[in-house]
């Protein structure tokens, strides 16, 4: 193997260094005895080379990169070099003299997102994974040493999700944690996954819940009373049938007020395709009534509390919404003298299914509904993506305006009455 001259290593060069057919070792001029090693398998490690008191060549692996950062590797190497100069041997007293640097879960999650999630997954799937990490994993483990996570910790993490009633979401967290720890093993951050034999917490059944007209009416009325930002979010979901995250993370620059269009980039959609939603007059009214919150430079979220991040308090918002629904239903029941309508066992995602089913009942063509929901498969890019935005555009606008009028008729109906479909009431 040809001799390589020592250089001051930098993270940028280490990340871009490609594995070859043979092992590559590069000495670091920033710390005596420190080498960066790239194996043909792609594994990258830091090693410390030295001569012991008997002048024998010794080699000590410090850890894998990037779990062990360049800065930490240099610190350990310098401590070892000092010990060698004093006649010691790092391989004998390593644990006692130089404790291994702690690698936090937060740091490894950052690497997982950067080097796996955002490079290997479709934009929509990557977005879902990142949201789950930020909500259900990072807040509880970010400062923990990744090697300290046990099966009990995993059960507690998933148990928190189950406790808030999100059993299907708990299964998603289980799958994500499993994939994350398997990636850690592949990257030699861990040698074994703490999941062990922990099974998914719930058996999943395909949801087919569709809200009735009476239930949709109560949800809309409650959303009108629910304060910004959750109330307007629910109204946008009911008027468009879009995904929760796509609505919650929307920015003002996505809305074209001249043509009354909402254009989402492919980086914000589940299938990675750009998506155009014509705005009905009812949806324009919702947006006009939403306050403009001052955001950090470069950000202009429609729904935010801090101006730094988009809205994420779904669970608390849903609890408050359900409370308002119950109060409205009970008050109307007292006025009528009969039993209150109960909106039970429903989720925010059920709105999307209800909108789809409702438009089908209004005789909107299936392919138009699929276009509105952005269910089209396959990656579309370039000029084709631009033209594809306008596929079925007139039909989508007609369908969304028809649905908005139908929803308005439902809301305007007397409590407890049989609401007629819009085509009949017209």
C-alpha positions, -999 to +999 in steps of 0.1 A: +000+000+000+015+034-010+025+057+017+000+085+023+012+119+036-005+131+068-029+160+064-053+179+087-085+159+082-118+177+077-153+164+080-162+173+045-134+152+030-142+123+054-178+122+044-170+123+006-143+097+007-154+066-012-144+030-003-121+012-026-112-024-033-086-022-005-086-007+030-076+030+030-058+046+060-052+083+061-030+098+090-043+129+106-019+158+110-042+172+137-034+145+162-003+123+164-010+086+158-046+092+147-057+075+114-089+075+095-097+041+080-122+033+052-129-004+047-141-019+014-175-026+031-179+012+036-174+012+073-153+041+085-133+041+117-107+060+137-077+041+149-047+051+170-012+037+161+017+038+185+047+020+199+046+006+234+074+006+259+089-025+242+088-006+208+062-030+195+038-016+169+002-014+184-031-004+169-062+006+188-097+011+173-113+042+188-147+040+172-167+043+140-173+075+121-195+095+122-209+082+155-175+092+169-168+127+156-135+139+143-131+163+172-138+135+198-114+112+180-086+138+182-092+143+219-089+106+226-059+103+204-041+132+221-048+116+255-034+083+243-003+100+229+003+117+262+000+083+280+024+067+256+050+095+261+048+087+299+055+050+293+019+038+295-001+016+271-036+028+261-047-007+253-042-018+289-055+012+308-079+026+282-111+023+302-095+037+334-075+065+318-098+077+290-135+069+292-151+064+258-169+096+246-206+095+250-225+093+217-260+107+223-292+094+206-298+129+194-265+130+175-271+096+159-307+106+150-292+135+131-269+112+112-297+088+105-318+115+090-290+130+070-273+098+057-303+074+054-337+089+056-332+120+034-311+101+008-327+067+006-365+074+011-390+092-010-396+128+001-430+121+015-419+091+034-388+109+047-410+137+059-432+113+078-402+096+094-387+130+104-420+141+120-422+109+140-386+112+152-391+149+163-424+142+181-421+107+195-384+099+199-360+128+201-378+146+231-373+116+253-339+102+243-319+131+227-294+134+256-291+097+264-260+077+255-272+054+227-256+024+243-276+030+275-310+025+257-326-008+269-357-028+261-375-012+290-368+023+275-382+011+242-414-002+259-418+031+278-413+051+246-440+031+227-462+030+257-465+068+257-479+067+222-503+039+231-514+059+262-526+088+241-548+064+221-527+063+190-523+026+187-516+025+150-491+053+154-475+032+181-469+005+156-452+030+133-429+041+161-420+005+168-411-001+132-391+032+130-372+024+162-364-011+149-351+002+116-331+029+134-313+005+157-307-019+128-290+010+109-269+016+140-257-020+139-249-017+102-229+015+110-212-003+140-226+023+164-242-007+183-236-044+183-271-054+193-306-038+191-324-031+224-357-041+208-350-078+213-383-096+212-405-066+218-435-070+195-457-043+179-482-030+205-514-033+185-530-054+158-540-031+130-573-032+113-580-012+081-600+018+090-632+024+071-646+052+093-666+078+073-683+106+092-720+110+087-735+144+076-746+151+111-711+144+124-694+165+098-718+193+107-708+192+144-671+190+135-673+221+113-693+240+140-667+230+166-639+241+143-655+275+140-653+279+178-618+263+181-592+290+182-564+295+157-545+276+145-563+242+150-598+253+140-589+267+106-567+236+100-597+213+105-617+235+081-591+233+054-590+195+059-627+193+055-628+215+024-598+199+005-593+163+018-556+168+019-532+151+044-529+166+079-491+174+076-496+190+041-521+214+056-503+221+089-470+228+072-483+250+044-467+284+038-483+316+025-461+316-006-478+283-018-511+301-023-517+321-055-545+345-046-548+358-082-559+324-096-570+309-062-546+280-064-526+261-038-494+246-052-474+222-031-438+213-041-430+176-044-408+178-013-439+183+007-461+155-007-462+119+002-455+106-033-429+133-041-451+148-069-460+185-070-497+190-063-521+217-073-554+223-054-579+248-067-593+269-039-630+271-034-645+304-022-651+288+012-614+279+015-603+314+004-625+328+032-608+305+058-574+317+046-584+354+047-596+350+083-563+334+094-539+358+111-505+365+097-480+354+123-445+370+120-420+342+112-382+339+111-365+351+079-371+326+051-403+312+068-439+321+063-460+294+079-498+297+076-503+278+108-478+285+136-476+296+172-439+305+174-430+317+140-402+292+139-420+259+134-454+249+119-482+238+141-478+203+157-502+202+187-525+177+170-534+157+202-543+187+223-562+203+195-582+171+189-591+169+226-603+205+226-622+199+194-640+168+208-649+188+239-665+216+219-683+190+197-698+174+228-710+208+242-727+218+209-744+184+205-757+184+241-769+220+239-788+212+206-802+180+221-815+199+252-832+224+228-848+196+208-856+174+238-839+143+225-806+125+226-774+142+215-755+132+184-723+114+195-691+117+173-672+087+187-641+068+177-629+092+149-595+105+139-584+135+119-574+112+090-611+101+088-619+135+074-598+127+043-617+095+038-651+112+044-643+139+018-634+113-008-666+093-001-687+125-001-674+136-035-681+101-048-717+105-036-719+138-055-709+118-086-675+132-090-655+109-113-630+085-094-600+097-114-608+133-104-610+124-067-577+106-070-562+137-086-575+159-058-561+136-031-528+133-050-530+095-051-513+093-085-482+071-083-448+074-099-422+101-098-429+130-122-402+157-127-392+184-151-415+199-177-439+169-173-444+177-136-453+213-145-479+203-171-492+174-149-502+200-122-530+211-146-543+176-154-580+176-147-577+211-134-613+223-144-627+190-131-609+194-098-621+230-093-657+220-101-655+191-077-641+210-048-666+239-053-694+214-054-681+197-023-678+231-005-714+239-013-726+205-001-707+210+031-722+244+036-757+229+031-749+203+057-738+229+082-768+252+076-793+224+081-814+224+112-800+202+140-813+166+138-829+171+104-823+148+074-799+168+052-805+163+016-777+160-009-770+193-027-782+180-061-816+172-046-820+204-024-811+225-055 
